[in-house]
Amino acid sequence: MTINHQEIELIDSFEQISVDIHLDAKAGSKAVAREIAALIREKQAANEPAVLGLATGSTPKYLYAELVRLHKEEGLSFKNVVTFNLDEYYPIEPDALQSYNRFMKEHLFNHIDIPAENYNIPDGTVPKEQIKAYAEAYERKIETVGGIDIQILGIGNNGHIGFNEPGSQPNSHTRLVTLDNSTRLANAYEFSNMSQVPRLAITAGIGTIMKAKKVILLAWGQHKAKIVRRSVEGSTTDQVPASLLQQHPNCKFVIDEQAASELTRNKEPWLTGDCEWTPKLTRKAVTSLALKLNKPILMLTDKDYNNNGLNDLIVQYGSAYELNIKEFNAIRDTITGWPGGKPGAELPNHPERSTPERKRALIFSPHPDDDIISMGGTFIRLHEQGHDVHVAYQTSGNIAVTDEFVLRFIDFAVGFEGMFDIDRSKSSQILENAKAFIGSKKPSQKDTPEIRAIKGLIRRGEAKATCRYVGVGDDHAHFQNLPFYETGLVEKKPMGPEDVQLTVELLRELKPQQIYCAGDLADPHGTHKVCLDIIFAALDIVKNDDWAKDCWVWLYKGAWQEWDIHEIEMAVPMSPDQIMQKRLGIFIHQSQKDVVPFQGADAREFWQRAEERNANTAELYDKLGLQKYAAMEAFVRYHFM
């Protein structure tokens, strides 16, 4: 969609902060890295320090990786750079796995030539009675070097910047703060359990941030889209701290397409100027209007379209009646109880092909329970309808098993061997070793290889039990254990050639006619995104194989979000009995019940998330005037050829 100057003015009427939108996080990070590099070189030429304010967390990782690359490959020196980090947990030791001090060294400082005395990170070990004096000294040090030239920020789901939570005042400075519970939940993935997430943090204040000469806020992913819109287009309020950046004279948001999805220019682009009315955008406009007015599609009138900036559609289609019928029929045709195609039926608008009648379907599951959580109803239907269903469990999922569950599992093994007069000396020793390690384990400590292996075994057993519950044999469960995941930490390696090769080998072995994989990029740990990238890279390699030319790829979403209604290309309905059948399948994953490590900001159990998400999808279809079902699982087709 081409944007002219008039449209830019219309966009500006909504967006109160400059927004740069990039294809993805890597592209956006590279653009910001180039801007930082230009500042550093400009300051070097003037024999002046370049002063950077830096952030931590997953958001700036690509930025720091690109700065390291610029240093190593293009000779960018950081000898004249002085940095001040925004925040740090309190209390926390600087070498703790979750420490931002450690984060900055691992991701940036240890890989560039910045002098150690030039980087400043809040100290999480300062005695509480000395915090105020320490914070004042931190502020003075920033002023002494001339202030921050570029301040890098991320944004929390509640709008916090740094650790300035809702309610933080515009004139606040560096201080000790209490973390909002939503922030602690969002950061819980870094810790073994919620109780270990610090309740306090030291943070530079909003007043400190506002003094920076330039502010660049980074945001990546669908889960940041709503708060980005509130910050950029909403009124300024201390309840959304990032919205206060509207008052900064030189601030911009650098975001990816997913984080930009809720901005008016993307969500309702017809309000910001002329649109190219593609079929996808037309469906988005019609469904958005129907839901906004709480009307079924077939009840929308010419007046409804005209009053909501959609007159162009009426001009193009002649009347609301013609447009409504077209879109209603198209959405109706996405609904099917035959996800593998309906055998012996000529249905040109059906989401799937009727032939071959018995397809080999390969479900890629990033974790050992994503298959049943995200598409359990479809999984069961595919098997019951006679398709040859295989599941590829891409990662071991071993970090998401509690220590208590490991001890329970080993204790059972010891008891089992004793019951049947099997020598249990080895298992007893393993149990004692595990008890000793777990009893003295520090919050930041990585599990032993032995314990990680046992945790992986627990999850494999649950996954195989789920397959048997559906009716799929053990020989159809494929455990890839992709190497990128096997760090023993929340922090994973980037995907590598071995990950892709293992996936290529499985694809060529099975030669599926259908592939299902997780397109849920809202996964707070990033595992789903890496797993999807690995599949896409593998598909690019095999795309010219004969079997691949007749293979269709369907993307499902996981436990966090669902496709927007206008995106859905296949919706598989479920009855109340099928919902219960899926729930019982999820319950098989006992290690993930009740208390789940690293589950992100959503405190609900996975079965609850799945049921509410599926019910909501069905409700949206009902509101649009389609058939009413208890629940629906939704898919979007990915074209890789």
Residue pairs with C-beta under 8 A, 6 or more apart in sequence:
1 269
1 275
1 276
2 276
3 11
3 273
4 273
6 273
7 272
7 273
7 274
10 271
10 272
10 273
11 264
11 265
11 272
11 273
14 233
14 263
14 264
14 265
14 271
14 272
15 232
15 233
15 263
15 264
15 265
16 232
16 233
16 246
17 231
17 232
17 245
17 246
17 251
17 252
17 253
18 251
18 252
18 253
19 232
19 252
19 253
19 255
19 260
19 263
20 28
20 31
20 252
20 253
20 254
20 255
21 255
21 256
21 257
21 260
22 28
22 31
22 254
22 255
22 256
22 257
23 256
23 257
24 220
24 256
24 257
25 62
25 220
25 221
25 256
26 62
27 256
28 62
28 218
28 220
28 254
28 255
28 256
29 60
29 62
29 63
29 65
29 66
29 218
30 62
30 66
31 254
32 63
32 152
32 216
32 218
32 254
33 63
33 66
33 67
33 70
35 150
35 216
36 52
36 67
36 150
37 67
37 70
37 76
39 50
39 149
39 150
40 50
40 76
40 77
40 78
40 80
40 81
41 76
42 50
43 49
43 50
43 80
43 149
44 50
44 77
44 80
47 80
48 80
48 146
49 80
49 81
49 82
49 145
49 146
50 80
50 81
50 82
50 149
51 81
51 82
51 83
51 84
51 142
51 145
51 146
51 147
51 148
51 149
52 81
52 82
52 83
52 84
52 148
52 149
52 150
52 151
52 152
53 83
53 84
53 85
53 86
53 148
53 150
53 151
53 152
53 204
53 209
53 212
54 60
54 83
54 84
54 85
54 86
54 104
54 108
54 152
55 85
55 86
55 152
55 153
55 154
55 162
55 218
56 85
56 86
56 87
56 100
56 103
56 104
57 154
58 526
59 154
59 155
59 218
59 219
59 220
60 107
60 152
60 154
60 218
61 107
63 152
63 218
64 107
64 108
65 107
67 76
67 108
67 112
68 108
68 111
68 112
70 76
71 77
71 78
71 111
71 112
71 113
72 111
77 113
78 112
78 113
78 114
79 113
79 114
79 115
81 114
81 118
82 118
82 119
82 120
82 145
83 114
83 118
83 119
83 120
84 120
84 138
84 141
84 142
84 148
84 204
85 100
85 104
85 119
85 120
85 121
85 122
86 153
86 162
86 163
86 203
86 204
86 209
87 100
87 122
87 162
87 163
87 201
87 202
87 203
87 204
88 99
88 100
88 101
88 121
88 122
88 123
88 124
88 201
88 202
89 98
89 99
89 100
89 124
89 198
89 200
89 201
90 124
90 131
90 176
90 198
90 200
90 201
90 202
91 124
91 125
91 198
91 200
92 98
92 99
92 124
92 125
92 198
93 99
93 124
93 125
93 444
94 101
94 102
94 121
94 123
94 124
94 125
95 101
95 102
95 444
96 102
96 443
96 444
97 190
97 443
97 444
97 445
97 446
97 489
98 190
98 191
98 443
98 444
99 124
99 444
100 121
100 122
101 121
101 124
104 119
104 121
109 116
109 119
120 138
120 141
122 138
122 174
122 202
122 203
122 204
123 134
123 202
124 202
126 134
126 202
128 176
131 175
131 176
131 202
132 175
134 202
135 173
135 174
135 175
135 176
135 202
136 174
138 174
138 204
139 173
139 174
139 208
142 148
142 208
142 211
147 211
147 212
147 213
148 211
148 212
148 213
149 212
149 213
149 214
150 212
150 213
150 214
150 215
150 216
151 209
151 212
151 214
151 215
151 216
152 216
152 217
152 218
153 161
153 162
153 209
153 215
153 216
153 217
153 218
153 242
154 161
154 217
154 218
154 219
155 161
155 217
155 218
155 219
155 224
155 227
155 228
155 231
155 242
156 182
156 183
156 186
156 227
157 182
157 186
157 223
157 224
157 227
157 601
158 165
158 166
158 180
158 182
158 183
158 227
158 240
159 166
159 227
159 230
159 231
159 239
159 240
159 241
159 242
159 243
160 166
160 168
160 180
160 183
160 241
160 242
161 206
161 209
161 217
161 241
161 242
161 245
162 203
162 204
162 205
162 206
162 209
163 177
163 179
163 183
163 201
163 202
163 203
164 172
164 177
164 203
164 205
164 206
164 209
164 241
165 177
165 178
165 179
165 180
165 183
165 241
166 180
166 238
166 239
166 240
166 241
167 238
167 239
168 177
168 205
168 206
168 238
168 241
169 206
169 207
169 238
170 206
170 207
170 210
170 238
170 244
170 247
171 205
171 206
171 207
172 205
172 206
172 207
172 208
173 204
173 205
173 207
173 208
174 202
174 203
174 204
174 205
174 208
175 202
175 203
175 205
176 200
176 201
176 202
177 200
177 201
177 202
177 203
178 199
178 200
179 197
179 198
179 199
179 200
179 201
182 601
184 194
184 197
184 198
184 199
185 194
185 600
185 601
185 602
185 603
186 524
186 600
186 601
187 197
188 194
188 197
188 598
188 599
188 600
188 601
189 490
189 524
189 525
189 598
189 599
189 600
190 197
190 490
191 197
191 443
192 402
192 403
192 443
192 597
193 402
193 595
193 597
196 443
206 241
206 244
209 215
209 245
210 244
210 245
210 247
210 248
212 248
213 250
214 250
214 251
215 245
215 248
215 250
215 251
215 252
216 251
216 252
216 253
216 254
217 242
217 245
217 251
217 252
217 253
217 254
218 253
218 254
218 255
219 227
219 228
219 253
219 254
219 255
219 256
219 259
220 255
220 256
220 258
220 259
221 256
221 258
221 259
221 521
221 522
222 258
222 259
222 261
222 521
222 522
222 561
223 522
223 524
223 560
223 561
224 255
224 258
224 259
225 258
225 259
225 260
225 261
225 262
225 263
226 262
227 240
227 242
228 253
228 255
228 259
228 260
228 262
228 263
229 262
229 263
229 264
229 267
230 240
230 243
231 240
231 242
231 243
231 245
231 246
231 253
232 246
232 253
232 263
233 263
233 264
234 240
234 243
235 243
236 243
236 244
236 246
236 247
237 243
237 244
238 244
245 251
257 266
258 521
260 266
261 267
264 271
264 272
265 272
267 288
268 285
268 288
268 309
269 275
269 281
270 285
270 309
270 310
270 312
271 309
274 312
275 281
275 312
277 312
277 313
277 316
280 566
280 567
282 313
282 323
282 327
283 327
283 330
283 331
283 566
284 564
284 566
285 310
285 313
286 297
286 300
286 313
286 323
286 324
286 327
286 566
287 297
287 327
287 331
287 565
287 566
287 624
288 566
289 300
289 304
289 305
289 308
289 310
290 296
290 297
290 300
290 623
290 624
290 625
291 565
291 620
291 623
291 624
292 308
293 300
293 304
293 308
294 623
295 304
296 623
296 624
296 625
297 324
297 327
297 328
297 331
297 624
297 625
298 324
298 325
298 328
298 625
299 625
300 320
300 324
301 320
302 314
302 319
302 320
304 320
305 311
305 313
305 314
305 320
305 323
306 314
313 323
314 320
314 323
317 323
317 326
328 624
328 625
328 626
329 349
330 349
331 565
331 621
331 624
331 626
332 626
333 349
333 350
333 351
334 351
334 568
334 569
334 570
334 571
335 571
335 573
335 621
335 626
335 627
335 632
336 342
336 350
336 351
336 352
336 570
336 571
336 572
337 381
337 572
337 573
338 350
338 352
338 381
338 385
339 351
339 352
339 378
339 381
339 382
339 554
339 570
339 572
339 635
340 352
340 359
340 361
340 381
340 382
340 385
340 387
340 514
341 350
341 352
341 353
341 354
341 355
341 357
341 359
342 350
342 352
342 354
343 354
343 357
344 354
344 357
345 354
346 354
347 354
351 569
351 570
351 635
351 637
352 514
352 552
352 570
353 552
356 513
357 386
358 386
358 387
358 388
359 387
359 388
359 512
359 513
359 514
360 387
360 388
360 390
360 510
360 511
360 512
360 513
360 514
361 382
361 387
361 388
361 389
361 390
361 512
361 513
361 514
361 515
361 516
362 390
362 391
362 392
362 506
362 507
362 510
362 512
362 514
362 515
362 516
363 371
363 375
363 379
363 389
363 390
363 391
363 392
363 515
363 516
363 517
364 392
364 394
364 515
364 516
364 517
364 518
364 531
364 535
365 371
365 391
365 392
365 393
365 394
365 463
365 518
366 394
366 395
366 518
366 523
366 527
366 528
366 531
366 532
366 558
367 393
367 394
367 395
367 397
367 400
367 459
367 527
368 393
368 395
368 396
368 397
368 459
368 460
368 462
368 463
368 589
369 397
369 459
369 462
369 463
369 466
369 586
369 589
369 592
369 606
370 518
370 528
370 558
370 559
371 379
371 391
371 393
371 463
371 466
372 379
372 466
372 470
372 582
372 585
372 586
372 588
372 589
373 558
373 559
373 586
373 606
373 607
373 609
373 610
374 518
374 520
374 556
374 557
374 558
374 559
374 610
374 633
375 516
375 556
375 572
375 633
375 635
376 581
376 582
376 585
376 586
376 610
376 633
377 572
377 574
377 578
377 579
377 581
377 582
377 614
377 631
377 633
378 516
378 556
378 572
378 633
378 635
379 389
379 391
379 470
380 470
380 471
380 578
380 581
380 582
380 585
381 572
382 389
383 389
383 470
383 471
383 472
384 471
387 514
388 476
389 470
389 472
389 476
390 472
390 476
390 477
390 478
390 510
390 512
391 463
391 467
391 472
391 476
391 477
391 478
392 478
392 480
392 503
392 506
393 460
393 463
393 477
393 478
393 479
393 480
394 480
394 482
394 485
394 531
394 534
395 480
395 481
395 482
395 485
395 527
395 531
396 452
396 455
396 456
396 459
396 460
396 479
396 481
396 485
396 486
397 456
397 459
398 447
398 452
398 453
398 455
398 456
398 459
398 488
399 447
399 452
399 455
399 488
399 489
399 490
399 597
399 598
400 459
400 591
400 592
400 596
400 597
400 598
401 455
401 458
401 459
401 591
401 597
402 591
402 595
402 597
403 438
403 441
403 451
405 458
405 590
405 591
406 434
406 438
406 451
406 454
406 455
406 458
407 431
407 434
407 435
407 438
409 454
409 458
410 427
410 430
410 431
410 434
410 454
411 431
413 427
413 431
414 424
414 427
414 428
414 431
416 422
417 423
417 424
417 427
418 424
430 450
433 448
433 450
434 450
434 451
434 454
437 447
437 448
437 451
438 451
441 447
446 488
446 489
447 455
447 488
449 488
452 486
452 488
456 481
458 591
459 589
459 591
460 479
462 588
462 589
462 590
462 591
462 592
463 477
463 479
463 589
464 474
464 477
465 588
466 585
466 588
466 589
467 473
467 474
467 476
467 477
468 474
469 584
469 585
469 588
470 585
478 506
480 502
480 503
480 506
482 495
482 499
482 502
482 503
482 531
482 534
483 493
483 496
483 498
483 499
484 492
484 493
484 494
484 495
484 496
484 499
484 530
484 534
485 492
485 493
485 527
485 530
487 493
490 525
490 598
492 525
492 526
492 527
492 530
494 530
495 530
495 533
495 534
495 537
499 534
500 534
500 537
500 538
500 541
503 534
503 535
503 537
503 538
504 538
504 541
504 542
507 515
507 538
507 539
507 542
507 548
508 542
508 545
511 545
511 547
511 551
512 547
512 551
513 547
513 550
513 551
513 552
514 551
514 552
514 553
514 554
515 535
515 551
515 552
515 553
515 554
516 553
516 554
516 555
516 556
516 635
517 531
517 532
517 535
517 553
517 554
517 555
517 556
517 638
518 528
518 531
518 532
518 555
518 556
518 557
518 558
519 532
519 555
519 556
519 557
519 636
519 638
520 528
520 556
520 557
520 558
520 559
520 560
520 561
521 528
521 529
521 532
522 557
522 558
522 560
522 561
523 529
523 558
523 560
523 600
524 560
524 600
524 601
525 598
525 600
528 558
536 640
539 548
539 553
539 640
540 640
542 548
543 640
543 641
548 641
549 641
552 637
553 637
553 638
553 639
553 640
554 570
554 635
554 636
554 637
554 638
555 635
555 636
555 637
555 638
556 633
556 634
556 635
557 563
557 613
557 634
559 602
559 606
559 609
559 610
559 613
560 600
560 602
560 609
561 613
562 613
562 616
562 617
562 634
563 634
563 635
563 636
565 617
565 620
565 621
565 624
567 636
568 617
568 634
568 635
568 636
569 635
569 636
569 637
570 634
570 635
570 636
570 637
571 617
571 621
571 632
571 633
571 634
571 635
572 632
572 633
572 634
572 635
573 618
573 627
573 629
573 630
573 631
573 632
574 582
574 614
574 629
574 630
574 631
574 632
574 633
575 629
575 630
576 630
578 630
578 631
579 611
579 614
579 630
579 631
582 610
582 611
583 607
583 611
586 606
586 607
586 610
587 593
587 607
589 606
592 605
592 606
593 605
594 605
596 605
596 606
599 606
602 609
604 612
611 631
614 631
614 632
614 633
615 630
615 631
617 631
617 632
617 633
617 634
618 628
618 629
618 630
618 631
618 632
621 627
621 628
621 629
621 632
622 628
622 629
